[in-house]
Amino acid sequence: MQRIHIIGGGLAGFTAAITAAESGALVTVHEAHHTLGGRARTAEGPYRTNEGPHALYRRGPHWTWLDRRNLLGPVATLPPLEGARLRFRLDGTLRRTPPLALLRLSRRAEQAPVDTDFRTWAIGQVGEAGARAAAHYAAVALYHHDPGALSASFVQERLRRAAALPPEARYPVGGWAQVIDRMAARAWNLGVRIETAARVDPDTLDALTRQGPLIVATSLDAARTLLRDPSLTWDSGRTALIDLALRTRRGDAFAVSDLDAPGWIERFSAQDRTLAPAGQQLVQGQFPLAPGESRAIGIARAEELLDLGHPGWRERTVWRREALASGRTGAVDRPGTTWRDRPAIDRGNGIYLAGDQVAAPGLLSEVSFNSGIEAALLALKASENRTTARTSTAGLDLKQA
């Protein structure tokens, strides 16, 4: 068989590599950085912060895919006592229970329309205040500054899963890097060649495609540059991130959802104490930003929420980090569009796309898994077709000779 080259050593890249190698293909993974993981990296040191998603949703397809291969590893669930410490900011005050309208929308069996924005549809169901609160709550799985403007069907699915009871979310113990390490070991044992610090540029791309199919498992922005394809665009979120290590205090909220504006703060060490040293807790917040808004605006909103859910947090802070994630938080679908309208996986000429902003279904990291599997299956088929064509040509030449 021809060799399949995969650019990107993150979730999508290793899903594709394992899928292809399990079918007997020769596979090489090229990772531009010295470490693997992409946005699923976990920081080194005492504070095990994740750069990308924090949770697996157990009803998602990648949960089963990982579990069948013993790649899931230990996962943490939220202790019941901590679950009771979920708080909601509404009208400037902290509440223990969400508005009834939010619960009604998250449990509504009727499928919301694709071609209507969520705000318009939800107002017709529960009124303006309830629609606004539900849209802001859904931002935990959207990272978008205006969820109400997105497709009603798109937002409803994410609202339903984010608000499910019992919660779907499960947390890889030790962070996402543990999952990546297991995936990389599985790929290596299958014979996959893994090359780090191996940046591929447009000028060297042709040499790889001559050897066989190519899977580009990078961010959409990086793929657009690499493939010199300006059509590789799709809407995504832009969000301010804040990570804090706080000295532990009894009574801190597990999470605070801002229903007055999109935003979320969560104490991740509540379910996984390995993420921070003893006596400290690791908190992360994400606050979506509108175009033109600065990171400082998002951080200011984060501090307001911290004041409510973590009293005295300033005096208890022992470590702090801020960041801005732009176009790195997955695809969002506008009214009238679905995942099928996103950039196609098959780019033609033996080139395939995988990642969290391409034409594959799923919630958050599930899109990377689904597109990685699909890209690998298409690459395998293309490789078999090329091999068959070459064998047929060689046979014909021999017969003629």
N, C-alpha and C positions, 0 to 999 in steps of 0.2 A: 504494500500500500504506500501511497504518497505520505509525506510528513505533513501534519496539520500544525501550523504555527498559530499560537494564541498570544496576543499582545495584552498584557494586564494580568497581574497576579492577585486579584481580589476575589470576591465571592463569585462573580460571573465567570471570570477566567478559570478558576479551579473547578467550578461546576462543569464547564465545557470540557476541560482537560480530562476529568475523571470519566465523564460520559463517553468521550471519544476513546480513551484508553481502555475502558472496559470492553469495547468492541474490537480491540486488537489494533487500533491505529497507533502509528508513531506520532508522538506529540511533543512539541517544545513550547514552554511558557516563557515569554520574555517580560520581565518586570523592570521598569525603569529605575525604581528605587533599590536601595540596599536591603530593605525589608519587604516582606510580603504582606498582603492584606488589603491594599487600597484604602477605601474609606472604612474598612472593618478593622483597621489597626487599633491596638490598645497600647496606651502609653506605657513606657518603662518606668520603674521607680515605685515609690510608695503609693502614688495615687493612680489607680488603673482606670484612667478615663478612656472612653472610646471616641474615635473620630467620627464614626458613622452610627448606624442603628444600634440600639441597646437591647432590643427585645426580639424574640422569635414568637410568632403567633402560631399556637399549636394546631390550629385548623388549616394552616397554610400548607401548600404542597411541598415546600422545602423541609418542613418538619419531618414528614414521612421519608423523604429522600435521604436526609441525613441520618435518621434513625435506622433505616434499613442497612446502612453501611457502617454502623457503629461510629459515626462521626459527630453525633450530637453531643456526647459527653454529659457531664453533670449539669443540670439546669436548676435554677432557683425559682421558687414561686414566692409570691408575696405572703408573709405571715398574716393570718386573719386580723391580728391586732393592728398591724400596720395598715391594712386595707381600710380599717375603720378611721384612719387618720387622713383620708383623702378630703381635701377642702376645696371650696369654690369661692372665687371672688365674684360677687354680683352687686352692682350698684355701690361699689367702693367698700363693701364689708365682706368679711369672711363667713362662709356658711358651711354647715356640715352636710347638707343635702343639696343635690342639684334641682333645678326647676323641674316641675312635673312635665312641662312641655318638652324638655330635652329627652326625658325618659320615653315619652310617647313617640317621638320621632325615631329614636334609636331602636325601638321595638316594632315599628310599623312594618307589617308584612308586605304591603303594597309597594311595588317597585317605582321609584321616582323616575321621572322622564329624563332622557338624555339631553334633549334639546331645550330645556328650560334651566335657568340658573337656580341654584339651591335656595337663595333668599326668596325668590318669587314663589317657588313651590312650597317652601316651609311656612311662609306667612299664610298661605291658603290653608295649611293644616293646623297650625297652632298659634297664629298671630305673630305680630312683629317682634315682640320682646322674646318670645320663645324661639323664634327662628334665629334671631341674633345670637342668643346664648348657645344654641346647638351648633351654629356655624363656627363660633369661636372655640367651642370644646373640640370640634373635629380637627382643629389646627394641630393637635398633638400628633396626628398622622399625616399632616399636609405640609407644614412649614411654610404656609402661604399667608400673606397679610390680609387677604380678603376671600375667605372660603365661600362666602355667600355668592360670589360672582362666578363660581365654577359650576360645572355640570351638576345638576341635582342628583343624578344617578351616581356619579363619581363620589360626591361627598357623602351621600347616604350610606353607601357600602362601607366607607371608612368609619363613619360615625357608629354604625351598627357593631362593627368589630371592636372598635376602641372602647365602647361602652358595654360590651358583652358581660354577662354574669352567668357563671363565674368567669373571671378575667381570662382571656386567651393568652396574654403575654407571659412568656417564660424568659429567663435571663441566663445566658451561658455563664457558669461560674468562672471567674477570673477574667471575664471580658471576651470580646469577639476574637481576639488573637488566639485563644485556645481552640476555637473552631477552625480557624485558618490553619493552624499548625497541624491539626488532625487531617484536614483536607490535603495539605501539601504532602504529608507523610503517605497518605493513601495514593496520591498521584505518583509520588516517587516509587512506591512499591509496584505500581503498575507499569513502570518503565518510562514515565514522563520525564523529559529533560527540563530542569528548572534553571533559568539563567536570571540572576539578579544584576542590578546595575547595568542592564542591557536595554538602553533606550533605542527605539526604532524610529526613524524619521522618514518623511515621504520619499527621500532619495534612495533609501535601502529597501523600501517596501516591495518594489518590483522583484528583487532577488528572492524574497520570501514567497511571493505568489507563484513564482516559477517552480517552486518545490512542491506546491500543493495548496489546498484551501487555506484561507487565512481568516481567523476570528479576531475582531477588534473588540476587546472587553475593557474599555476605558470609559471615562466620562464622555458625554456627548460632545462637549467642547473640544476635548483632545482628539476624538474620532474625526470631527469636522476638519481639524487642521491636518491630521495625519493622512486622511483620504482625499484632502483637497476638495471637499464636497460641501458647498455652502447650504445645501438643502437640509443638512443634519442639524435641525433646530427644533426645540419644543419648549413650552413653558415649564418653569420650575420655580421653586421657592427661593427666598433670600432671607436669611435669619441670623440674628445675633445669638451667640452662644456664650454662656458663662459657666465655668466650673469652679467650685469652691470646696475646700476641705475645712470643716468646722469642728470645733471641740463639741463633743456630744452633750446634748441637753435633753432631758426627758420632756416629752410633750411636743417635740417638733413635728410638724405635719409630714406625712409620707410624701404627698404631692399636693401642689396647689394649681388648679386650673383657673385661668383668668377668663371669665365669661363676659367681662366688659370689653376686652380686646383680645386678639389671639395671643396666647402665651402659656407656658407650662414650666413648672419647676418640680423636680423629682429628686428624692433622696435615694440614690441607687444602692448605697451601702445598706439600706434597710433589708433588702432581699439577698445581698451578697456581701458579707463582711470582709471578704478577702480584698475588696477594692480600696480599702483605706486602713491605716494603722489602727491598732486598738485605741479606743478613747476618742476617735475621730469619725466623722461621717462625710461621705462624698455626695455633693449636691450638684446637679446640672440643670440649667434652665435654657430654654430656647424661645426666642421672641421674634416672630416674623416682621420683616421690614418692608414698607412700601417703596417703590422706586424713588430714589432721591433721598430717602431717610438714611441717617448715619448710624453706625454701630452704637454710638453713644446714646441715641434715643432708645434703642432696644435695651441697653444695659440699665438705663434709668428706670425703665418699666420693670426690669428684673428686680432691681433693688426695692421698688415699691412692694412687689409681691413677697420678697424675702422678709420685709418688715412685718408683714401680716403673718406669714407661716413659720418664720424662724426668728422670734424675738431675740434681740441682742446678737444677731449674727455678725455684725461688724467687729465686735470685741472678741468673738470666738473664731474668727477667720485665721487660719494658719497657712493657707495657700490659696492662690487665686489665678485664674487664667481666663482670658476673653478671646473670642474669635468671631469671624464673620464667614458664614457659609453662603456662597452665591452660586446658584445653578448646580448645587451638589446635593440636593435633597429629594431627588426623584421627580418624576413627571407629574404634572397636574393637567387635567382635561377641562377645557372650556366647554360651554354649552354647545351641543351639536357635534361633539367629538367623543371618541372612546379610545381605548388603548390600540384599537386596530388602525387608527389614523396617525399614530406616532411613526417615527422613522422605521422603515421595514428592516427586519433582521437580514434578509437576503438582499445584498447590495449589487448582485450580479458579478460575473467574472470570477467566481470562487471566493468572494469576500463576504463575510457575515459579521453582524453587529450584535453585541450583547451588552447589557447594562441596565440601569434602573430608569432610563428614559426612552426605551424603545418599545416596539409593538409586541408587548407581552402582558398578560393580565397579572394581577396580584397587588398586594399591599406592601409598600416600602421595599425591603430587600427581596421579597418574593418575586418581583419583576426581574431582578438580576438572575435569580435561580432559573426561572422559567425561560428567560431568553437565552441563558447559557446552555440549557439542555437543547432547546430548539436549534440554536446555532450549531451545536455539535452534531446533531442528527443530520442537518442539512450538509455540513462539511463532510461527514462520513459518506453520504450518498454521492456527493460530488467527487470525492476521492475514488470511490468504487467505479463511478462512471468513467473517470479519466483513466483508471487502471485498465478497465475493460476495453476502452477505445484503443489504448496503446497496445494491449495484447492482440486485439483484432488486427490492428495495422501491421504489427510485427509478423503475425501469422500469414497475412496476405502477402507481405514482402517476401517471406520465406518460400511460399508457394510459387510466386512468380519467378523467384530465383531458380 
